[in-house]
Amino acid sequence: MKLRKILDKVEIENKIQDLNLDLEIEDIFYDSRLVKANSLFVCLIGKNLDGHVFAQSAINSGALAIITEKDLNFENQIIVKNTRAVLSQISDNFFEHPSKNLNIIAITGTKGKTTTASFICDILNAAGQKTAKIGTLGATFENQIIETKNTTPESFEIQKLLRKYVDNNYKNVVIEASSLGLKNHRLDNILINYAIFTNISNDHVGANEHENFEDYLNSKLILFKKCKKAFVNIDDSFCNEILKECKCEKITFGFNEKADIKFKFFSVNKENFGSSFKIQDQKFNISIPGRHNVYNAVAAIAVCRDMNIDIDIIKSALENCQVCGRSEVVFKNSDFMIIIDYAHNDASMENILISLKAYKPKRLINLFGAGGNRERSKRFEMGKISGELADLTVITSDNSRFENTLDIISDIKTGMLQTRGKFIVIPDRKEAIRYCVKNAKRGDIILLAGKGHELYQEINGIFYHFDEREIVKSALRNLGLI
């Protein structure tokens, strides 16, 4: 594609009369290590790295032009105010505006994005509408999972995926819209038909994420200034802030009587470890536990009903939907049950523990650690919540990153000791899982919290393979249980 077409609608700060706008650009890069001949390089500024430092390297590797925010005194540079925003615009141009040919559904919220996206995707595919999803678990394509680095990938990667979906006759794409993804312009220039707000809590605030809660909330609000129709959880305390920013038709859902779509009759189903609820006179069943997952299901139902999907197809898809690492039952027999869940902060942990207690286990055992280089106060709260709700807590490691695991465990214990909850410390997570399996008793529910879908442990910058499902199977096999 010619450079002039790629730069369509881009506001350029410098004079580029000497730059040949008829250059044929074969690809766009923002990582200098990947640059190839006849490409365009965009200098992005991150928290730890500044792409401007690698501009010369990109040119040496064959970039015909570079887009910058700073004047680097290169003849072939194009200076703009915000390279992230421009990357979104030129990616949309380069892939020829694929979102115009798709029905895009974007979901934002502290919790529930992945589960809601899975519900919607399963329903629409069951209805015969070819649907993909992009989010925490990767991007789906045919029967493959394409790995993505972030919940909401960089704008170029999303546009590339959308073009692929258009070319392969997909009709719908469900996107998990993270706060950082929205703030960093990754969803700019994408036409959003439906936007969903699940909830918001004081999370993702800290040195490595948002500087304060106001910034976090404002980042979420971006989605509702650009969508065509919004579905908002009326029971969330920040519902009004979301509704004020909506420039489109607004539909609320929740338990509140004022909700446009209200659910009632929430109950647990011990036979399939699921939940049941009603919307008007229609009863729905989902195959995963928890009131919070009922909200996710209601959001999915609301959107799919608006798309005129048959109610029986919705019911059937919800009953069979399983989500990797979200209340995932990895073992169940007549004696005990083992569940993996991504609950990695205080709010998520409280939700899942309350949900599991509703099934009245004789003992609820909670194994968890906490992530390193994240907000310390969350660790205290997680320890306190587990001490109050679990019958036994097994404190162990998670992704310690560049912190000492024992220091993290000490913080968790600080919260735990504010309660009367029983606990044991086993720093090696693999050994901790084996302990739980070996000492399981009849009637136990064992929760392995924090890792969810992740297949690694991050320690001192190294990602080690770590699949809790494999560890559970090995422990069960050693006991002759499988």
PyMOL commands that set and color helices and strands:
alter all, ss='L'
color gray80, all
select helices_A, chain A and resi 3-6+32-34+51-60+83-94+98-101+113-126+155-167+179-183+213-225+239-245+291-306+311-320+346-357+377-389+405-416+429-438+468-478
alter helices_A, ss='H'
color red, helices_A
select strands_A, chain A and resi 27-29+39-42+63-68+77-79+103-108+131-135+138-141+144-146+172-176+192-197+227-233+249-254+261-269+274-279+282-286+328-332+337-341+363-368+392-395+422-425+444-449+456-459+462-465
alter strands_A, ss='S'
color yellow, strands_A
deselect
rebuild
show_as cartoon
